[in-house]
Structure formats: structure tokens, C-alpha cells
Amino acid sequence: MLPDRHELFSTATAILLSIYQLLQTGKVPVRVHLPSLFCMHVASHIQKVAEICWYRDLPTELTPNFETLHPNPGDLVVAVNLFGIRQQQPWQDWLQHHQDIVLIEDHTHDPFSNWARQSTAHYAIASLRKTLPIPDGAVVWSPQYLKLPKPSLPQSGGAYYKLMAMLLKRAFLDGAEISKDTYRLLQTQGEKYLSAETDAGVSIFTREILNCLNILELRQQREGNIKQFLELVSITEHPDWTPLFKSWFPGTVPFNSVLVCKNNQIREKLRQFLINHHIFTAIHWQQPLEGISSHDPIAIDFSNRILTVPLDYRYSSEDVAQISTKMNEFSSILTTA
Ligand SMILES: Cc1ncc(COP(=O)(O)O)c(C=O)c1O
């Protein structure tokens, strides 16, 4: 499934930093252009080595606002397939008129989309553990056959903390007498180690297991779950929150279902309500974070109202039905409040 010529790293952040090191050869500093809705943790790593320029890219729009993107020749431009629902064409058209920059496409949210497979970018990357059952791992390839960065450090121990956490959680769910704190601590510790990696290779475990996964089936299951969720929650549409998208183009599979709440208070109420029912949502992505922000008021407002509902390969149809029921319960509480 992976492109013929690729490199595996522990994380996508490590790949971005390694591409930067590979290309920062001359005296003129290379700048990195990031979308205004992006993972601020990754941005904080990049900011330690390079100047970041932000361009407006909002998931409510079909394309980035290219008028806010002004790279110098040689700069790195990171294009993100936000939530896996974006199309290739706008970036392809833009690239035709900007061949003097280096385009890095980030396919983390749908690493096996048509866009990813047919990419014409200088580099394409994806953090694989966000959509596959692996403790670490990110891939880089070059659709333009440029020199690939290589990890110079061995695998990260963080992957094995996370692997232990995954195994113990499975045992816990199967009824073993294991405290939740044990695997949660290992998970947090593992993520902490991984997020500190700047140049580590993928773990041997992930490298091996990647060849055994039925990636297309896992992707299909994600799509089926999202469709089911949207069908079930759309029955009782609520003015206080709405799905960011209800359909998507052929050849794309969304990352998860994303909800947009009317304001931050409702988002936090909903998040807490779901936590109380053991449903753990995510925020893509909080900003400011660690003092870093795109300074785009619309992206910041969006980051305060957005909520990602996990519906990936880990969830069965019964799980999805249960999550949907809880969402609908929340809606009726809001309506009657
Ligand atoms: C779109 C996107 N790109 C890159 C990353 C960074 O991935 P990693 O955690 O593997 O460094 C993330 C992480 O959340 C992400 O969501």
C-alpha cells in the first residue's frame, strides 16, 4: 500500500523537521508556510528552527485562501488535506504557477486517498498512527522523485510505551484485572517521548506490522462508521451544533466526524457530557497552544468551537449507535434547558 520509494520515521513532525534540514543548505533562510488551522504542537517544533508564515485555510471553505500565501523561492509550503475531505485540484493548479517553492502535502487525515496516491507535490507525508492501529510511524515519499530525508536516530522507546499501553488496554477491555491508570500512564508517557522526537526512525514493531494490516478494510470501516453516525445524528438536527460535513467526494474518506458548536461554552458542555459517558473526543486544534497561534481570528474562533468525534476502525456499529444516542440525548437536554 505504501509508495514504492518511501522512508518511515517515528512521527510526521520528525519528517517535517528532517525535510527542512535537508533543504536548508544555503545562506538564505527557508521559511515554512503553514495553514491557519493546524496542529500547534507541530508548529512549536518548527518554530524552534524556522520562521513560520501562516496562510488562511479554514475547513468551512473548499480551498485555502491562496491570496494569503506569499512564499519566496525555496520556501516550504505545507498543504494539508484537512479532515481528509479536500480535493487535489486547487493545490495542483497553484503549484503549476509556483514551481520555485517546495510543496509538502500532509495526508495524515486520509493517507490513502486518491489525492495522496496521485500526488504531484515535491514531498508527501502522513502520520500513520492517527488512522491505523500502530503505536508510532509516519511516512514520507516524493512524487517528484526528490532525495528523501532519512532518520539518523534509531527507533523511539516511546513506541514501546504506547504498544504496552495498547496491549494492556485490550486486556482490560477483555476483563483482565488491570487498573486503567496503568495503561493511561504508559500511553501518556509514550506520547510524551514520541512528541519530543525530532529525527527518530520508526519502531521495528510498526515497520513489521504495517505489512500485515488490511489498510483498505480499516479505511472502509472508518467511512462506514462516519456515514452511520451522520445518519443517526442528523435525524434530530440541533441549532447549537452541526456536522462540519455530511458528504464527501469519491476517493476521499474523512478522518472522523467533526462537529462545529455555536460557541465555546456549548462545545465544552458537549465534550464534558461525552466524557461522562466514556466517549473521548478530540480538538483539532486548540490555539493558542504553548504560546503559538496563527493569529487568524476566524481559525482561532473555529478552534474554540470544533469537536472531533472518534469513529475509526476501533469502533463497531454498536459503538457508533451508542455514541449517536448520546449525541441525541445531549441535543434534547439542550433543547429542554
Ligand atoms: C494533520 C497533521 N499533520 C501532522 C501531525 C503530526 O503528527 P505526529 O504526531 O506524527 O508528529 C498531526 C498530528 O496531530 C496532524 O494532525
The ligand as a MOL file (V3000), in Angstrom:
LIG
                    3D

  0  0  0     0  0            999 V3000
M  V30 BEGIN CTAB
M  V30 COUNTS 16 16 0 0 0
M  V30 BEGIN ATOM
M  V30 1 C -2.5390 16.8760 10.0270 0
M  V30 2 C -1.4110 16.5200 10.9560 0
M  V30 3 N -0.1670 16.5720 10.4990 0
M  V30 4 C 0.8940 16.2390 11.2720 0
M  V30 5 C 0.7100 15.8430 12.5720 0
M  V30 6 C 1.8980 15.4620 13.3990 0
M  V30 7 O 1.9630 14.0720 13.5010 0
M  V30 8 P 2.9550 13.3670 14.5300 0
M  V30 9 O 2.2490 13.3480 15.8400 0
M  V30 10 O 3.1900 12.0180 13.9600 0
M  V30 11 O 4.1850 14.1940 14.5800 0
M  V30 12 C -0.5620 15.7890 13.1040 0
M  V30 13 C -0.7570 15.4150 14.4910 0
M  V30 14 O -1.7790 15.5800 15.0860 0
M  V30 15 C -1.6560 16.1220 12.2760 0
M  V30 16 O -2.9140 16.0420 12.7230 0
M  V30 END ATOM
M  V30 BEGIN BOND
M  V30 1 1 1 2
M  V30 2 1 2 3
M  V30 3 2 2 15
M  V30 4 2 3 4
M  V30 5 1 4 5
M  V30 6 1 5 6
M  V30 7 2 5 12
M  V30 8 1 6 7
M  V30 9 1 7 8
M  V30 10 2 8 9
M  V30 11 1 8 10
M  V30 12 1 8 11
M  V30 13 1 12 13
M  V30 14 1 12 15
M  V30 15 2 13 14
M  V30 16 1 15 16
M  V30 END BOND
M  V30 END CTAB
M  END
